[in-house]
């Protein structure tokens, strides 16, 4: 359990809290996205072909950005880890 998320210097309770909040946020963001798409369909604003894929993709990109910001707020070291991983890929 000590290696839960590859940031061993961050206390376990902080890592658990961050993962829990991000997970719950992702769940509720997805429910909000689905409700928004149903509302767009019900009100005749967009057809299914536009409401499902393009709108879902755009909302998904914003949701992921929000979740990364939330994770970085609780575990600032996660940004350092992401940058070090991306540097490793660039060096190859």
Number of C-alpha atoms within 10 A of each C-alpha: 5 10 9 13 13 11 16 11 9 16 12 16 9 12 19 13 14 18 18 12 16 20 13 12 16 17 12 12 18 16 12 13 18 15 12 16 21 16 14 18 17 12 9 10 12 16 13 14 10 14 19 17 12 11 16 17 12 10 17 16 11 12 17 14 12 16 18 14 15 17 20 15 13 17 19 13 15 18 15 13 13 11 12 12 11 11 11 10 9 8 6 5
